[in-house]
Amino acid sequence: MSDFDREPDQEKRIEMMRAEIKKLGGTLSENPDMPADLEEAFLKQVLEYETAESTSVLQLLQNAGVEVPPPEGLDDTQLNAKLWEVINRMATLGAYLLNTNHLSDRALYENLYHDSLREEAMLFPENPGYAHVIDLVGSGSDEDQFTYLKYYADEDYRSSWAKDWPGDPMPEHEDPPFDRDRHLPPPPF
């Protein structure tokens, strides 16, 4: 039980949490229209996030007993089964994938194994209100933006992008070569 939970007065709890967030280097704006219960819940989540230890999705998978072998040692059938085991187990840990249809199963598994699952992340498997989302075209790189525009962006987004960035190449739209995303476990939001 934290000191905040011991304080019976809600206003004092909120002020204590605000002070702790400030001490951690955070800044918060005041919203007088926000109900105190909502503000208190929000501040608790901010503090939970700011004081949590980072880990990786791979570490949590391994802690849960899921083996994630190197892709080189798996044939296509084994890799497909392992990929879906990992994807479904990730969701139970609060980690979700987006925009994977441009990658083959092998390319996706290789990305997960060598990169995405190893990145530091803040995960709260016990709290379904949190989600860690791994967007396979979300790095902000030129290559990812090009892939997003080619396979995932709708015409409104593509038109807006072309208007805002007239010097950027605009690829012809293509349907992604794979159909996986609609089967992925969705984030809770």
N, C-alpha and C positions, 0 to 999 in steps of 0.2 A: 504494500500500500504506500503510495507517495504522499508527500506532505500536502499536495493539492487535495487528495481524497479525504484527508483528515479534517480539512477546513470545512465547517458546516455552512458558512456564508458564501453563496455563489459569487457575489461580486468580488469578494476577497480571493476566491479560487481563481477567478478570471484574471485579476490583477497579478496574482502570483505566477500564473502561467505566462502572462504577457512579459513579466520581468525576467522569467527564465529564458524565454525566447530571445529577448533583447540581450541577455547575458551570453547566449550562444552565438550572437552576431546577427540575428534576424531582425527584420523590421516588419511591423504590422501597421496597417492603417485602421483607423476607427470607423465603424459603421454604426451610427446610432440607431438605425432601423433594424439591425440584426437582433433577433430574439436572443436572450442570454443563454438559453439552452443550446441553441445552434452554435453560438460563438464558443461556448465551453467545449462542445464536442469537436469543433474545428481546431481549437487550440490544443486539445489532447492529441489529435492526430498529427498536428505539426510537431509537437514535442516528441511523440513516438517516433516519427520519421527522423527528426534531427538527432536523436540520441541512440538510434539503432546502429548496430554493427553491419557494415556491408558484407555481402557474401557473393556467391555466384549461383546461377541456376544449376550449373553442373555440380557444385558442392551439395546443394540441397537434394538434387536427384540421387547423388551417391549416398547421402545420409539416409535417404528413403529406401535404399537398397536397389536402385535402378542402375544396372550396368550400362555404361555408354562406351562401347568399344570403338576403336578407330575404324573409320569407314573402309580403309584399305583391306581389312580382314573380313569384310562382309560381302557376300554375293548379292545380287539385286533383290532376291526374295527376302533374304535375311535383313537387308538394309531397309526395305519397305516396312517390314514388321517392326523393326527396332525404331524407325522414324516415328511411326504412329504410337508406339509405346511411350516414347519420349514426349511427343506432343501432348498426349492425353495426361501424362503424369505431370508435365509442366503446368497444365491448367489447374490441377489440384493444389499446386504450390503458389498459384496466383501469377503465373507467367504465361503470356499468350503471344502468338505469332500473327503478323499481318503481312499482306502483300507477298505471297510466296509463289504465285502461279507462274511466274516467269522462270522458275528454277525447277530442274528435274528433282526427283527424290534424292538422288545421289548428291547433286550440287547443294541442295538444302541441308542434308545431313552433314556434309562436309563443312558448310558454313557454321552450323550449330556446333559441331564437334571442335573445330579449330578456332572459332571466334566468338559467336554470340553467347553460347552457354558459359564461356569463361570470363565474360565481362563482369566487372563489379556491379552489383545491383542491390537495391533495397527491397527486400521481399518480406512479406508478412503473411505467411501461409495460414495463420490462425485467424486472420481478419480479411474476409472476402470483400471488404470495401476498398482494399488496395489492389492494384493490378500493375504488374511489370509487363510492358508491351515491347516486343521485339519486332520492329518494322523493318522488313528486309530491303526496303528502299527508303529508309528514313534517316540516313546518315547526314543528308545535306550535301553530299558530294555531287559533282556534275554528272557522274555516271548514274547515281541513284535517281537524280532528278530526271534525267533523260529516260531511264527505265520507267519511272512513274508516268511521265507524259506519254510514253509509247503504249503502255499496257493498262494502266489503271485510271488515268485522269479522264473525267467526262469532258464533253465538248465545252461546257461553260468554263471549266478550269483551264483547259487548253487555250481557249480564246483570251481569257484574262491573262494567262502567262505570256502569250504572244504579244499582247498589248503592253504589259509591264516590262518585258524583256525582249524587245524586238531584235536584238542581236544574237539571241540564243537560238540554236537549231531546234526546230520543231519536227520531231519524227512523225511519220505517218502512224496513225493509230493501228494497232494490231491486237487481235484477241490473244491473250497469253497462251502459250503452248500447253499449259497444264491446268487442271481443274481441281484444285485442292482447297482453296480458301473457304469455299462454302461449307466444307466439312470440318473446318477447324473449330475447336471449342472457342466460343466467343468470350471476350472480356465481359465483366459484369456491368459495364456501363454502355 
